[in-house]
Structures are given as structure tokens and as C-alpha cells.
Amino acid sequence: MEPNSHQDRKTILKNHFTEPKRAEIDQQFDAMAEDKAYQTLQTEMAESFEKSDWEALLFGEIDQSSPANNDCK
């Protein structure tokens, strides 16, 4: 395929250099999906933040519904 313009050449070169990086990242994500130790760690981390995440959500909802906060909108 012969590039028709400078933009075509630029796009071809960009794809040439970004596609291998994307493939490498995809391989790393695939490996993470199969890694039991990684999955266990991520589950433990999510569980350790469960209470604080819920509290932040509740406080955020309370803050957003307060009349003082509505004046800023």
C-alpha cells in the first residue's frame, strides 16, 4: 500500500510503533486475568477499602444534597 499523503505516512508510522505496544499491554492484561496471586491481592485490597468507600459515597450524597452546596451550582 502506497501512502497518498503526508498524513497517510504519519498514520502508517504511528500504527507501526503503537500496535506492538498495544499487543504487549494486552498480553500483560491477559496474564493478570490468569494470575491467581494477583486476583487474590486485588480482592483483598478492594475488601480493605469497602467500608471507607461506602462511607465516602454516603458522605458525598449527604454533601451534594445540602442546601449550602446547591448555592454553588
C-alpha positions as CSV (number, residue, x, y, z in Angstrom):
1,M,0.0,0.0,0.0
2,E,1.5,3.3,-1.1
3,P,0.7,6.2,1.2
4,N,-1.1,9.0,-0.7
5,S,-0.2,11.9,1.6
6,H,1.9,13.1,4.4
7,Q,-1.0,12.3,6.8
8,D,-1.2,8.8,5.5
9,R,2.5,8.2,6.1
10,K,2.2,9.7,9.5
11,T,-0.7,7.4,10.3
12,I,1.1,4.3,9.0
13,L,4.2,5.1,11.1
14,K,2.1,5.8,14.2
15,N,0.4,2.4,13.8
16,H,3.6,0.7,13.2
17,F,5.0,1.8,16.5
18,T,1.9,1.7,18.6
19,E,0.5,-1.7,17.6
20,P,3.3,-3.7,19.2
21,K,3.0,-1.7,22.4
22,R,-0.8,-2.4,22.5
23,A,-0.2,-6.1,21.9
24,E,2.3,-6.2,24.7
25,I,-0.1,-4.4,27.1
26,D,-2.9,-6.8,26.0
27,Q,-0.6,-9.8,26.8
28,Q,0.1,-8.3,30.2
29,F,-3.6,-7.9,30.9
30,D,-4.3,-11.5,29.8
31,A,-1.6,-12.7,32.2
32,M,-3.1,-10.8,35.0
33,A,-6.5,-12.4,34.3
34,E,-4.9,-15.8,34.9
35,D,-2.7,-14.9,37.8
36,K,-4.4,-16.2,41.0
37,A,-2.0,-14.3,43.3
38,Y,-2.8,-11.0,41.6
39,Q,-6.5,-11.7,41.8
40,T,-6.3,-12.5,45.4
41,L,-4.3,-9.3,46.2
42,Q,-6.8,-7.2,44.2
43,T,-9.7,-8.8,46.1
44,E,-8.1,-8.2,49.4
45,M,-7.4,-4.6,48.5
46,A,-10.9,-4.0,47.4
47,E,-12.3,-5.5,50.6
48,S,-10.0,-3.4,52.7
49,F,-11.4,-0.2,51.2
50,E,-15.0,-1.4,51.2
51,K,-16.0,0.4,54.4
52,S,-14.3,3.7,53.6
53,D,-15.6,3.6,50.0
54,W,-19.2,3.2,51.3
55,E,-18.7,6.0,53.9
56,A,-17.3,8.3,51.2
57,L,-20.3,7.5,49.0
58,L,-22.7,8.3,51.8
59,F,-21.0,11.5,52.9
60,G,-20.8,12.6,49.2
61,E,-24.5,12.1,48.8
62,I,-25.2,14.0,52.0
63,D,-22.9,16.8,51.0
64,Q,-24.5,17.0,47.5
65,S,-28.0,17.3,49.0
66,S,-27.2,20.0,51.5
67,P,-28.6,23.5,50.7
68,A,-25.2,25.2,51.1
69,N,-23.8,23.0,48.4
70,N,-26.7,23.8,46.0
71,D,-25.8,27.5,46.1
72,C,-22.5,26.8,44.3
73,K,-24.3,25.4,41.2
